[in-house]
């Protein structure tokens, strides 16, 4: 299994086992995180609409800037409000 690297100046990989993927999204809440890149919201709006059309609950979040990691308070909020996250990474 490939190592997961933290892009925030990690010098050596920390062993972080991946969590198992859910078999089904029914009953789960999906967090959708916009990292504030141009037009990222356009793509994420489509993802949100498709999930909601299937009856899957979503919550939207936005980083204040794409240049830095999400603030700790936002990461903690996301971690307590949703079961899994989709994050848009490109414009």
C-alpha distances in whole Angstrom, upper triangle without the diagonal:
4,7,9,13,16,18,21,22,19,19,16,13,13,11,11,9,10,13,13,15,19,20,23,24,28,29,26,27,25,26,26,26,28,27,31,30,33,33,30,32,33,30,29,32,31,28,30,33,31,29,32,34,32,33,30,31,30,30,31,30,30,30,33,31,29,29,28,25,27,29,28,31,29,26,27,29,27,25,28,29,26,23,21,21,21,22,24,23,25,29
4,7,9,13,15,18,18,16,16,14,11,12,10,11,10,10,14,15,16,20,22,25,25,29,30,27,27,25,25,25,24,26,25,28,27,30,31,27,30,31,28,27,31,30,27,29,32,30,29,32,34,32,33,30,31,29,30,29,28,28,27,30,29,26,26,25,22,24,27,26,29,28,24,26,28,25,24,27,28,26,23,20,20,20,20,22,20,22,26
4,6,10,12,15,15,12,13,10,7,8,7,8,9,10,13,15,17,21,23,26,26,29,30,27,27,24,24,24,23,25,23,27,26,29,30,27,29,31,28,27,31,30,27,29,32,31,29,33,35,33,34,30,31,29,29,28,27,27,25,28,27,24,24,22,20,22,24,23,26,25,22,24,26,24,22,25,27,25,22,20,19,20,19,21,19,22,26
4,7,9,12,13,11,12,11,7,8,8,7,9,9,12,15,16,19,22,24,24,27,28,24,24,21,21,21,19,21,20,23,23,26,27,24,26,28,25,24,28,28,25,26,30,28,27,30,32,31,31,28,28,26,25,25,23,23,22,24,23,20,20,19,16,18,20,20,23,21,18,20,23,20,19,22,24,21,20,17,16,17,16,18,16,19,23
4,6,9,9,7,9,8,6,7,9,9,12,12,15,18,19,22,25,27,26,30,30,27,26,23,21,21,19,21,18,22,22,25,26,23,26,28,25,24,28,29,26,27,31,30,28,31,34,33,33,30,29,27,26,25,23,22,20,23,21,18,18,16,14,16,19,18,22,21,17,20,23,20,19,23,24,23,22,19,17,18,16,18,16,18,22
4,5,7,6,9,9,8,8,11,10,13,13,16,19,20,23,26,28,26,30,30,26,25,22,20,20,17,19,16,19,20,23,25,22,24,27,25,23,27,28,25,26,30,30,28,31,33,32,33,29,28,26,24,23,21,20,17,20,18,16,15,13,10,13,15,15,18,17,15,17,20,18,17,21,23,21,21,18,16,17,15,17,15,18,21
4,6,6,10,11,10,12,14,14,17,17,19,22,22,25,29,29,28,32,32,28,26,23,21,20,17,17,15,17,17,21,23,20,23,25,23,22,26,27,25,26,30,30,28,31,34,33,34,30,29,26,25,23,20,19,16,18,16,13,12,10,9,12,15,16,19,18,15,19,21,19,19,23,24,23,23,20,18,17,15,16,13,15,19
4,6,9,11,12,12,15,15,18,19,21,24,25,27,31,31,30,33,33,29,27,24,22,21,18,18,15,18,18,22,24,21,24,27,25,24,27,29,27,28,31,32,30,33,35,35,35,32,30,27,25,23,20,19,15,17,15,13,11,9,8,11,13,13,17,16,14,17,20,19,19,22,24,23,23,21,19,19,16,17,15,18,20
4,6,9,10,12,16,16,20,20,23,26,27,30,33,34,33,36,36,32,30,28,25,25,22,22,19,21,21,25,27,25,27,30,28,27,31,32,30,31,35,35,34,36,39,38,39,35,34,31,29,27,24,22,19,20,18,16,14,12,11,15,16,16,20,20,18,20,23,22,22,26,27,27,27,24,22,23,20,21,18,20,23
4,6,7,8,12,13,16,18,20,24,25,28,32,33,32,35,35,31,30,27,25,25,22,23,20,23,23,27,29,26,29,31,30,28,32,33,31,32,35,35,34,36,39,38,38,35,34,31,29,28,25,24,21,22,20,18,17,14,13,16,17,17,21,21,18,20,23,22,21,25,27,26,26,23,22,22,20,22,19,22,25
4,7,9,13,15,18,20,23,26,28,31,34,36,35,38,38,35,33,31,29,29,26,27,24,26,26,30,32,30,32,35,33,32,35,36,34,35,39,38,37,40,42,41,42,38,37,35,33,32,29,28,25,26,24,22,20,18,17,20,21,21,24,25,22,24,27,26,25,28,31,30,29,27,25,26,24,25,22,25,28
4,6,10,12,15,17,21,24,26,29,32,34,34,37,37,34,33,30,29,29,27,28,25,28,28,32,33,31,33,36,33,32,36,37,34,35,39,38,36,39,42,41,41,37,37,34,33,32,30,29,26,28,26,24,22,20,19,21,23,22,26,26,23,24,28,26,25,28,30,29,28,26,25,26,24,26,23,26,29
4,6,9,12,14,17,20,22,25,28,30,30,34,34,30,30,27,26,26,24,26,24,27,27,31,32,29,31,34,31,30,34,34,31,33,36,35,33,36,39,37,38,34,34,31,31,30,28,27,25,27,25,23,22,20,18,20,22,21,24,24,21,22,26,24,22,26,28,26,25,23,22,23,22,23,21,24,28
4,6,10,12,15,18,21,24,27,29,29,32,32,28,28,26,25,26,24,26,24,27,28,32,33,30,32,34,32,30,33,34,31,32,36,35,33,35,38,36,36,33,32,30,29,29,27,27,25,27,26,24,23,20,18,20,21,19,23,23,19,20,24,22,20,23,26,24,23,21,21,22,22,24,22,25,29
4,6,10,12,15,18,21,24,27,27,30,30,27,27,25,25,26,25,27,25,29,30,33,34,30,32,35,32,30,34,34,31,32,35,34,32,34,37,35,35,31,31,30,29,29,27,28,26,29,28,26,25,23,20,22,23,21,24,24,20,21,24,22,20,23,25,24,22,20,21,22,22,24,23,26,30
4,6,9,12,15,18,21,23,23,26,26,23,23,21,21,22,21,24,23,27,27,31,32,28,30,32,29,27,30,31,27,28,32,31,28,31,33,31,31,28,27,26,26,26,24,25,24,27,26,24,24,22,18,19,21,19,22,21,17,18,21,19,17,20,22,20,18,16,17,19,19,22,21,25,28
4,6,9,12,15,18,21,21,24,24,21,22,21,21,22,22,25,24,28,29,32,32,29,30,32,29,27,30,30,27,28,31,29,27,30,32,30,30,26,26,25,25,26,25,26,25,29,28,26,27,24,21,22,23,21,24,23,19,20,22,20,17,20,22,19,17,15,17,19,19,22,22,25,29
4,6,9,12,15,17,18,21,21,18,19,17,18,19,19,22,22,26,27,30,29,26,27,29,26,24,27,27,23,24,27,26,23,26,28,26,26,23,23,22,22,23,23,24,23,27,27,25,26,23,20,20,22,21,23,21,18,19,21,18,16,18,20,17,14,12,14,15,17,20,20,23,26
4,6,9,12,14,15,18,18,15,16,15,16,18,19,22,22,26,27,30,30,26,27,29,26,23,26,26,22,23,26,24,21,24,26,24,24,20,20,20,20,22,22,23,23,27,27,25,27,25,21,21,23,21,22,21,17,18,19,16,14,16,17,14,11,10,12,15,17,20,21,24,27
4,6,9,12,13,16,16,14,16,15,17,19,20,24,24,28,29,32,31,27,27,29,26,23,26,25,22,22,25,23,20,23,25,22,22,19,20,20,21,23,23,25,26,29,30,28,29,28,24,24,26,24,25,23,20,20,21,18,16,18,19,15,12,11,13,15,18,21,22,25,28
4,6,9,10,13,14,12,14,13,15,16,18,21,23,26,27,29,28,24,25,26,23,20,23,22,18,19,21,19,16,19,21,18,19,16,17,17,19,20,21,24,24,28,29,27,29,27,24,23,25,24,25,23,20,21,21,18,16,18,18,14,10,9,11,13,16,19,20,23,26
4,5,7,9,11,9,12,11,14,17,19,22,24,27,28,30,29,25,25,26,23,21,22,22,18,18,20,18,15,17,19,16,16,13,15,15,18,20,21,24,25,29,30,28,31,29,26,25,27,25,26,23,21,21,21,18,16,17,16,13,9,9,12,14,17,20,22,25,28
4,7,9,11,11,14,14,17,19,22,25,27,30,31,33,31,27,27,28,25,22,24,22,19,19,21,18,15,18,19,15,16,14,16,17,20,22,24,27,29,32,33,31,34,32,29,28,30,29,29,27,24,25,24,21,20,21,20,16,13,12,15,16,20,22,25,27,30
4,6,8,8,11,12,15,17,20,23,26,29,30,31,29,26,25,26,23,20,21,20,17,17,18,15,12,14,15,12,12,10,13,15,18,20,22,25,27,31,32,31,33,32,29,28,30,29,29,26,24,24,23,20,19,20,18,15,12,12,14,15,19,21,24,27,29
4,6,5,8,8,12,14,17,20,23,26,27,28,26,23,22,23,20,17,18,17,14,13,15,13,9,11,13,10,9,7,9,11,14,17,19,22,24,28,29,28,31,30,27,25,27,26,26,23,21,22,20,17,17,17,15,12,9,9,12,13,17,19,22,25,26
4,6,8,10,14,16,20,23,26,28,30,31,29,26,24,25,22,20,20,19,16,15,16,14,10,11,12,9,8,6,9,11,15,18,21,24,27,30,32,31,34,33,30,27,29,28,27,25,23,23,22,19,18,18,16,13,11,12,15,16,20,22,25,28,29
4,7,10,13,16,19,23,26,28,30,31,29,26,25,26,24,21,21,20,17,16,17,16,12,12,14,11,9,7,8,11,13,17,20,23,26,29,31,31,34,32,29,26,28,27,25,23,22,21,19,17,16,15,13,11,10,12,15,16,20,23,26,29,30
4,7,10,13,16,19,22,25,27,29,27,23,22,23,21,18,19,19,15,14,16,15,11,12,14,12,10,7,7,9,11,14,17,20,22,26,27,27,30,28,25,23,24,23,22,20,18,18,16,13,13,13,10,7,6,8,11,13,17,20,23,25,27
4,7,10,13,16,19,22,24,25,24,20,19,20,19,15,16,17,14,11,14,14,10,10,14,12,10,7,5,5,7,11,13,16,19,22,24,24,27,25,22,20,21,20,19,16,15,15,13,11,11,11,8,5,5,7,9,11,14,17,20,23,25
4,6,10,13,16,18,20,22,20,17,16,17,15,12,13,14,11,9,12,12,9,10,13,12,11,7,6,5,6,9,11,14,16,20,21,21,24,23,20,17,19,19,18,15,14,15,13,10,11,12,9,6,6,5,6,7,10,13,16,19,21
4,6,10,13,15,17,19,18,15,14,16,14,11,12,14,11,9,13,14,11,12,16,15,14,11,9,6,5,6,7,10,13,16,18,17,20,19,16,14,16,16,15,12,11,12,10,7,9,10,8,6,7,6,5,6,8,11,14,17,19
4,7,10,12,14,16,14,11,10,12,11,7,9,11,8,7,11,12,10,12,15,15,15,12,11,7,6,5,6,8,11,14,16,15,18,18,15,13,16,17,16,12,12,14,13,9,12,14,11,9,11,9,6,5,6,8,11,14,15
4,6,9,11,14,13,10,9,12,11,8,11,13,11,11,14,15,14,16,19,19,19,16,14,10,9,6,5,6,7,11,12,11,15,14,12,10,13,14,14,10,10,13,12,9,12,14,12,11,13,11,7,6,5,7,9,12,14
4,5,8,10,10,6,6,10,10,7,10,12,12,11,15,16,16,17,20,21,21,18,17,13,11,8,6,5,6,9,10,9,13,13,12,10,13,16,16,12,13,16,15,12,15,18,16,15,17,14,11,9,6,6,8,10,11
4,6,9,10,8,9,12,12,10,13,16,15,15,18,20,19,21,24,24,25,22,20,16,14,11,9,6,5,8,7,5,9,9,9,8,12,14,15,12,12,16,15,13,16,19,18,17,19,16,12,11,7,6,7,9,10
4,7,8,7,8,11,12,11,13,16,16,16,19,21,21,22,25,26,26,24,22,18,16,12,10,7,6,7,6,5,9,10,11,11,13,17,17,14,15,18,18,16,19,22,20,20,22,19,16,14,11,9,9,10,9
4,6,6,8,10,11,11,14,16,16,17,20,21,22,23,25,27,28,25,24,20,18,15,13,10,10,10,8,6,9,12,13,13,16,19,20,17,18,22,21,19,22,24,23,22,24,21,17,15,11,8,8,7,6
4,6,8,9,10,12,13,15,16,17,19,21,22,23,25,27,28,26,25,21,20,16,15,12,13,13,11,10,13,15,17,17,20,23,23,20,21,25,24,22,25,27,26,25,26,23,20,17,14,11,10,8,6
4,5,5,7,9,10,12,13,14,16,18,19,20,22,24,25,23,23,19,18,15,15,13,14,15,14,12,16,18,19,18,21,24,25,21,22,25,24,22,25,27,25,24,25,22,19,16,13,10,11,9,6
4,5,5,6,9,10,11,12,14,16,17,18,20,22,23,21,20,17,16,12,12,10,12,13,12,11,14,16,16,16,19,22,22,18,19,22,21,18,21,24,22,20,22,19,15,12,10,6,8,7,6
4,5,5,6,9,10,10,12,14,15,16,18,20,21,19,18,14,13,10,10,9,12,13,14,13,17,18,18,16,19,22,21,18,19,22,20,18,21,23,20,19,21,18,15,12,11,8,11,10,9
4,6,5,7,9,10,11,13,15,16,17,19,20,19,19,16,16,13,14,13,15,17,17,16,20,21,21,20,23,26,25,21,22,25,23,21,24,26,23,21,23,20,17,14,13,10,13,11,9
4,5,5,7,9,10,11,13,15,16,17,19,17,18,15,15,13,14,14,16,18,18,16,19,21,20,20,23,25,25,21,21,24,23,20,22,25,22,20,21,18,15,11,11,8,10,10,9
4,5,5,6,8,10,11,12,14,16,17,15,14,11,11,9,11,11,14,16,16,15,19,20,19,17,20,22,22,18,18,21,19,16,19,21,18,16,17,15,12,9,8,7,10,11,11
4,6,5,6,9,10,10,12,14,15,14,14,11,11,9,12,12,16,18,19,18,22,23,22,20,23,24,24,20,21,23,21,18,21,22,19,17,19,17,14,12,12,11,14,14,13
4,5,5,6,9,10,10,13,14,14,14,12,14,12,15,16,19,21,22,20,24,25,24,22,25,27,27,23,23,25,23,20,23,24,21,19,20,17,15,12,13,12,15,15,14
4,6,5,6,9,10,11,13,11,12,10,12,11,13,15,18,21,21,20,23,24,22,21,24,25,25,21,21,23,21,18,20,21,18,16,16,14,12,9,10,10,13,14,15
4,6,5,6,9,10,11,9,9,7,9,8,12,14,17,20,21,20,24,24,22,20,23,24,23,19,19,21,19,16,18,19,16,14,15,13,12,10,11,12,15,17,17
4,6,5,6,9,10,10,10,9,12,12,15,17,20,23,24,23,27,27,26,24,26,28,27,23,23,25,22,19,22,23,19,17,18,17,15,13,15,15,18,19,19
4,5,5,7,9,9,11,10,13,14,17,19,22,25,26,25,28,29,27,25,28,29,28,24,24,26,24,21,22,23,20,17,18,16,15,13,15,15,19,19,20
4,5,5,7,5,7,7,11,12,16,18,21,24,25,24,28,28,26,24,26,27,26,22,22,23,21,18,19,20,17,14,14,13,12,11,14,15,19,20,21
4,5,5,5,6,7,10,12,16,19,22,25,26,26,30,29,27,25,27,28,26,23,23,24,21,18,20,20,17,15,15,15,15,14,16,17,21,22,23
4,5,7,10,11,14,16,19,22,25,28,29,29,32,32,31,28,31,31,30,26,26,28,25,22,24,24,20,18,18,18,18,16,19,20,23,24,24
4,6,9,11,15,17,20,23,26,29,31,30,33,33,31,29,31,31,30,27,26,27,25,22,23,23,20,17,17,16,17,16,19,20,24,25,26
4,6,9,13,16,19,22,26,29,30,30,33,33,30,28,30,30,28,25,25,25,23,20,21,21,17,15,15,16,16,16,20,21,25,26,27
4,6,10,13,16,20,23,26,27,27,30,29,27,24,26,26,25,22,21,22,19,17,18,17,14,12,11,12,13,13,16,18,22,24,25
4,7,10,14,17,20,23,25,25,29,28,25,22,24,24,22,19,19,19,16,14,15,15,11,9,10,11,12,13,16,18,21,24,25
4,7,10,13,17,20,22,22,25,24,22,19,21,21,19,16,16,17,14,11,13,13,10,8,10,10,9,10,13,15,18,20,21
4,7,10,14,16,19,19,22,21,19,16,17,18,16,13,13,14,11,9,12,12,8,7,10,10,9,10,12,14,17,20,21
4,7,10,13,15,16,19,19,17,14,15,17,15,11,13,14,11,9,13,13,11,10,13,12,10,10,10,12,15,17,18
4,7,10,12,13,16,15,13,10,12,13,12,8,10,12,10,8,12,13,11,11,14,13,10,10,9,11,13,16,17
4,6,8,10,13,12,11,9,11,13,12,9,11,13,12,10,14,16,14,14,17,15,12,12,10,10,12,14,14
4,5,7,9,9,8,6,8,11,11,8,10,13,12,11,14,16,16,16,18,17,13,13,10,11,11,14,15
4,7,9,9,9,7,8,12,12,10,12,15,14,14,17,19,19,19,22,20,17,17,14,14,14,16,16
4,5,6,8,8,10,13,14,12,14,17,17,16,19,22,21,21,24,21,18,17,14,13,12,13,14
4,6,7,8,11,15,16,14,14,18,18,17,19,22,22,21,23,20,17,15,12,11,9,10,11
4,7,9,11,15,17,15,16,19,20,19,21,24,24,24,25,23,19,18,15,14,12,13,14
4,6,8,11,14,13,13,16,17,17,18,21,22,22,23,21,18,18,14,14,13,14,16
4,6,9,11,10,9,13,14,14,15,18,19,19,20,18,15,15,12,13,12,15,17
4,6,8,6,6,10,11,10,12,15,16,16,18,16,13,14,11,13,13,16,18
4,5,5,6,9,10,11,12,15,16,17,19,18,16,17,15,17,17,19,21
4,5,5,6,9,10,10,12,14,16,18,17,16,18,16,19,19,22,24
4,6,5,6,9,10,11,12,14,17,17,16,18,17,19,20,23,25
4,5,5,6,8,10,11,12,15,15,13,15,13,16,17,20,22
4,5,5,6,9,10,11,13,12,11,13,12,15,16,20,22
4,5,5,6,9,10,13,13,13,16,15,19,20,23,25
4,5,5,6,9,12,13,12,15,15,18,20,23,25
4,5,5,6,9,9,8,11,12,15,17,20,22
4,6,6,8,8,9,13,13,17,19,22,25
4,6,8,10,12,15,16,20,22,25,28
4,7,9,10,14,15,18,21,24,26
4,6,7,11,13,16,19,22,24
4,7,11,13,17,19,23,25
4,7,10,14,16,19,22
4,6,10,12,16,18
4,7,10,13,15
4,6,10,12
4,6,8
4,7
4
